[in-house]
Amino acid sequence: MKVFGDHRWEKFFAVRSWGKYPPEETIRFFMRAKNKINRTPLHVLDIGCGMGASSWMMAKEGGKVTAFDGAPSGLAGVNKNAREFSVAEKIETVLGDITRPDAHLSQSYDIMVDQYSVYANPENMVIAAYGEYFHLLKPAGQFLICGFGYGTTGWDGGRRVSEHSVADIKEGVMRDTGTVSLFSLEQLKSILSSIGFQIEYWEQIVENRNGLCVDKHVIAVSKPHK
Ligand SMILES: C[S@@+](CC[C@H](N)C(=O)[O-])C[C@H]1O[C@@H](n2cnc3c(N)ncnc32)[C@H](O)[C@@H]1O
């Protein structure tokens, strides 16, 4: 089966069951977004879903979820995880390149979640991808973007491939995951605003895990009403 994105993700999911539970920032975002939109069916896109750590939660909370990823072994875990959590409705899975959503998806969504996924690509592809996701989001739709900031251990030991992109990181949460892109919160907010998104709120969550720092950048945006 074809693999999209860095092939290391496919190998990773094939040997390890990783990513079963959603992080707090996604739960917080989803419950707020769902209340704000307040309609059914609620079409939800989980971008770079991996094994569906958040897909099942969003389905359980009433979303009609499409789980989108380039790793077949990750996608294979999505409905398995959902069944384990007694989610009745089947989650649609789409295999493809998450930096080129227009090539793989044709419908529009009320809610979209990029839970630490799009960042794992070169910066020009990251920025172009957010432009395509803007068109896939319904007016008044809500979009969560999670990535890592420059406080994260390891990025400065990697190989700089462009202004915001680094490859071959050897330490920390971004190690051995191919080319990743890091932005300051201000830079990312400015990129998203220039695409047309409205900033709803942002969070910086700094975790110290045994001395290794994880600097999580979380931005919730919406698409203005027509
Ligand atoms: C850090 S994992 C996050 C997975 C999931 N969102 C979670 O939090 O458990 C990044 C995911 O993005 C996917 N990904 C990254 N770049 C991709 C690309 N260009 N095309 C398809 N999938 C990609 C990987 O396959 C992987 O599943």
The ligand as a Tripos MOL2 file, in Angstrom:
@<TRIPOS>MOLECULE
LIG
   27    29     1     0     0
SMALL
NO_CHARGES

@<TRIPOS>ATOM
      1 C1          3.1560   12.8290   15.6110 C.3       1 LIG1
      2 S1          2.0840   11.8160   14.6790 S.3       1 LIG1
      3 C2          0.5460   12.3710   15.3450 C.3       1 LIG1
      4 C3         -0.5490   11.3710   15.2090 C.3       1 LIG1
      5 C4         -1.8830   11.7470   15.9000 C.3       1 LIG1
      6 N1         -2.3850   13.0260   15.4610 N.3       1 LIG1
      7 C5         -1.7200   11.7170   17.4010 C.2       1 LIG1
      8 O1         -1.6040   12.7940   18.0080 O.co2     1 LIG1
      9 O2         -1.6730   10.6110   17.9580 O.co2     1 LIG1
     10 C6          2.1040   12.5710   13.0520 C.3       1 LIG1
     11 C7          1.1640   11.9100   12.0600 C.3       1 LIG1
     12 O3          1.1020   12.6910   10.8750 O.3       1 LIG1
     13 C8          1.1930   11.8500    9.7420 C.3       1 LIG1
     14 N2          1.8320   12.6290    8.6600 N.ar      1 LIG1
     15 C9          2.8140   13.5490    8.7650 C.ar      1 LIG1
     16 N3          3.1000   14.0750    7.5650 N.ar      1 LIG1
     17 C10         2.2890   13.4710    6.6640 C.ar      1 LIG1
     18 C11         2.0810   13.6250    5.2710 C.ar      1 LIG1
     19 N4          2.7680   14.5030    4.5420 N.pl3     1 LIG1
     20 N5          1.1050   12.8790    4.6890 N.ar      1 LIG1
     21 C12         0.3760   11.9910    5.4090 C.ar      1 LIG1
     22 N6          0.5280   11.8040    6.7390 N.ar      1 LIG1
     23 C13         1.4650   12.5460    7.3660 C.ar      1 LIG1
     24 C14         2.0270   10.6600   10.1820 C.3       1 LIG1
     25 O4          1.7760    9.5120    9.4030 O.3       1 LIG1
     26 C15         1.5920   10.5120   11.6370 C.3       1 LIG1
     27 O5          0.4910    9.6510   11.7550 O.3       1 LIG1
@<TRIPOS>BOND
     1     1     2 1
     2     2     3 1
     3     2    10 1
     4     3     4 1
     5     4     5 1
     6     5     6 1
     7     5     7 1
     8     7     8 2
     9     7     9 1
    10    10    11 1
    11    11    12 1
    12    11    26 1
    13    12    13 1
    14    13    14 1
    15    13    24 1
    16    14    15 ar
    17    14    23 ar
    18    15    16 ar
    19    16    17 ar
    20    17    18 ar
    21    17    23 ar
    22    18    19 1
    23    18    20 ar
    24    20    21 ar
    25    21    22 ar
    26    22    23 ar
    27    24    25 1
    28    24    26 1
    29    26    27 1
@<TRIPOS>SUBSTRUCTURE
     1 LIG1         1 GROUP 0 **** ****
